[in-house]
């Protein structure tokens, strides 16, 4: 065997291959959910766990909520567009606001510490 055999090349690219498969898998989850399958049905069809499917779908909903907020839509309009209860949209927005406030407080603290040096 030489140093350039195929198994060495493939081992070096595992991260890239896994990342690509993750993108394809996430697209399959989104497509099946858009076709009306439940989380459990999507998980069964793809041979994975329902919590993993739930996490992927939750992230998709959160990204869509953020996009629609950027367009100036109201929580009720967003809920209707995304297909979730308005209470869930408000909870997502509250969590994101809290995370933003925490990041701003951290940035302010770091800025004060840097100024004190």
Secondary structure, 3 states (H helix, E strand, C coil): CCCCCHHHHHHHCHHHHHHHHHHHHHHHHHHHHHCCCCHHHHHHHHCCCHHHHHHHHHHHHHHHHHHHHHCCCCHHHHHHHHCCCHHHHHHHHHHHHHHHHHHHHHHHHHHHHHHCC
